[in-house]
Amino acid sequence: MDVSITSDMRNELLSRREIRFTIQYDGATPSRLQIIGKLCALLNVKEQQVTLDTLSTRFGKTELTGEARVYDTEEGRKKTERAHLMERGVPKKQEGAA
C-alpha cells in the first residue's frame, strides 16, 4: 500500500490539519483501520487524533482517494467531530468472548 498526500492545509481555527491523499494498493481494498494506521505512521501522530472523512474508489482501479482530519489533541477531536465519524473503522468489542 503506497500513500501519497496530495493536499495538506492547516485550519488554525479548529486546531487541525485537513489532508487529501491517494492510496495505491494491491488486492482487496484496505480497511479504514489499515488506512488510519498508515496515515498515523506517515504523519507521526496517534490514532486518536485522526478522523477519516471520505474514501472514494473507482471501478477497475486499485486506487483510492480520501480526506482526513488530523487534530493537535484528542480533546480537540472530541469537541469538534461527530460521534458516528469517530466510531467508524474502530473494531467492535466482543461482549460474550471468553
N, C-alpha and C positions, 0 to 999 in steps of 0.2 A: 504494500500500500504506500503510494507516494503522495504526500500532501504538499501543495503549494498555496501560499497565501497570495490572493490577488488584490486585496484591499485591506488596509488596516487604518481605521480612523479612530481618533481619541474623542470621547464625549466627556468633557470635564464636568458638565452639569450633573451627570449621573455617575461619575467616577468609574467609567468603564471604557473598554476598547470594543469597537464594533468591527468584526472581521468577516471578510468574504474569502472563501477558499475553494480549491478544486482538488479532488482526490482521484488518482488513477489507481485502479485495483484489478486484481485477477480473481476469477472465480465468483463466488457469491458476493452480493452487496454487503459491505461491512455494517455491523450494528451500530446504534447510537453510542453504546458504551465503548466500543472499539474506537470510534471517531473521537469521542471526548478524550479518551486515553492518549491517542496520538497527538491531538491538539495540545493537551497539557504538557506532554513531553517536549513538543516543539517550542511552545511558548514559555516553558518553565514556570507553570502555575499549578495550583491544586485543583482537583476535580470539582470541589465545592464552589469554585469561583466561575465556572464555565456553564453557560446555558446555550444549547443548540436551538436555533430558531427554525430555519427551514433547511430541508435537504431535497435535492431535485436530481433525478436521473433521467436519461434519455434512452429510449428503446434501442437496443442493439449496440450500445456503447458501454464500455467499462469505465465510465467517468461519472463523477458525482460532484455537484456544486452545492454549496451551502453557506449559511450565515450563522455566526455565533457571537455571543457577547461575553467578554471576559471582564469581570469586576475586580476592583482593587482588593475588596474584602468580601468575606462570605456574608457578613451582616448587610452590606450594601446590596447584594444579590437578593437576599430575603425581603428587603424593603421594597425593591423595585419589580421583581419578576412575579408573574402569575404562578399560582401553585401548580397548575397542570403542566406547565413548561418545565418546572424544576423537577417534577416526578418522572418525566419521560426518560426512558433509557436506563432507569435505575432498576436493578433486579428486585422482584417482589419477594418478600420474606415468606418462608415456609412455616406455616403455623403448626402442622402436625408432624414435622420432621423429627425423627428420633436418632 
